[in-house]
Amino acid sequence: ALVLCYFLETNSKQCNLVDKNVIEIGAGTGLVSIVASLLGAFVTATDLPELLGNLQHNVLQNTKQKCKHQPCVKELSWGIDLEKNFPRSSCHFDYIMAADVVYHHPFLDELLLTFDHLCKDDTIILWAMKFRLENENRFVDRFQMLFDLEMISNFPSLNIALYKAVRKGRPSK
């Protein structure tokens, strides 16, 4: 999360979040959502239902009366009720942000499904990932079947990479 936040802050001209719709998946403590909010974005911070209380508290404590747009905290269980909770027809995100969401857990298929559901042709995914096991590499390979992936920053000593991704076959502008 710190790597992604550092990128957002130091690249705020190229990655201007002012008035952009941003969703953070697997927000955890909400750090990325807080920084994106402070940089002017409309933010939806998401995580599992049992984590929402802490997430809501952190987001509110760190953004109240400091942001152009007050962030929203919402439940998102990867792969579950996506169309019901985030209908493709009305939900549009300029950015999907994810920090350290790929690790040894049984929900990688659902995570990929969630990325696919939330991403439109003009959505940019910013994803910070810590490599721990072979699982991460396999997920990246599967991710690249749906998305064009570009490493925009690398921290080999930390085993962390920051990626930018867009849907494959995206119309050129």
N, C-alpha and C positions, 0 to 999 in steps of 0.2 A: 504494500500500500504506500509506503514511503517513497519508493521509486516512482510510482505512478503520480503521486502528489507532486514530487519534485519536478517531474516532466511537465505537468500541467502548469505549475507556477512559472517555471523558467521558459516555457514556450507559449505563453499566453497570447502572443501576437499571431503566431502561425496556427495555434489551436484556440481560437477565440470562442469561449463558452458563453459569452453574454447573450442572454435570451435564447439559448439552445436548450432543447429537451434532452436530458441526460438520464439514463437509468444505470444504477450500479447494481449488479447482481452479486449476491453473496457479500453484502456490505459489511457484515461483522460489526465492528465498533463504529463504522460510519465515516472513517477518516477521509476516504476519497470523496464521498458524498458531501462532506462538510467543505472540503477545499473547492470542489466544483461549484457549490452554492456560493461560497465567498467570491468566486470568480465570475458570478453573475448568471449562472445557469438555472433553469427550471429543473430541479433534481427529484427523482424518485429513487429512494434508497430501499433496497429489498433484501429480505433474508427469510429464514424459516420462522414460523410463528413463535416458537419459544425464545427467539432472539430479539423480537421486535421491541420489547420493553426497554432493554438496555440501548438498543439502536436509537429508538425515539428519544430517550433521555440525552444521549450524547449529541445527537443532531440538534435538538432544541437548545441545549446548553451552549453550544458553540456557534449557532447561527442566529439565534433570536435577536432581532433588530440590528443585524449586521449584514444582511443580505438583501439584494434586490428582490429575490423571490424566496419565500419560505419553502424549504424542502418538504417533501412528502415521504412518509415511511409506509411501506406496503408489504404485505406478505407475498412471497414468491417461493414456492417449492418447485424446484426444477422439473419440467416435464409434466406438471400436474395442473389441470384447469387453465392452461395458457390462453386459449381462445376466450374463455369465460372472463378471466381476470385482466387480460391484456389483448382485447380484440384487435385483429389485424386491421380492420376497417377504420378504427378510430385511434389506435395507439401508434404514434410515430415518434421515434427517438432519433435525434441527430447523432448521439453517441451512446454506445453501450460500454460501460467500464467494468472491469473485473480485475481484482487483485488476489492472487494466490487462491484461485478457485479449483485448480486442477492439482489434486494430490491423491493419495491412496484412499479412495472411497468408492462405494459401489454405484455412484450416480453419474458417471461420466457420459453415458448414453443420454441421460436426461439433460445434462448440461449442454451437450451439443444440440439437442432438440430445442432447448430454450434459446440459445444463441440464434439458431435458425429462425425460430418463431418471431423473435423481437427485431431482427435485422431486416430492414428494407434495402432497396437498391442504393439509396444515398446515405445509409447509416455507416458510421465509422466505429469500429470496435477498437478500444484501447485496453490492452490486456497485459498485465504484469504477471510473470510466472516464475516460480522457483522450481528448478529441476531437482528432483530427489531420486526418483526411480524410473525404470523403463516405461512404466505406465504413462508418464508425462509425454514421452516421445511418441508413443502410440497414439495418444490423444491428439497431439499436434498433427500427426499424419492424417488422421481422420478429419480433423478440423479443416485441413487444407483441401479436402475433397469438395468442400462447400464454399470456402473463403480464400481469397488471395491474401497471403500473410507476408508482412514485411517486418523484419526486426529493426526497430528504430533506436534501441539502446541496449547495451549489453554490459553486465557486471559479472564477469567470469569468476572473480574471487568470491562472490556471493551465490553463484549459480542462479542468477536472476536475469531474465531477459524481458524487455518491454517490446510488445508487438503492436502493430497497427494492422487492422484487417478490414476488408470490404467483401461484400458478396461477389462470388465469381460471376463473370459475365455481366458485370455492372455496366450500364450504358456509359459511354464516354461523354464528358461534358464539353 
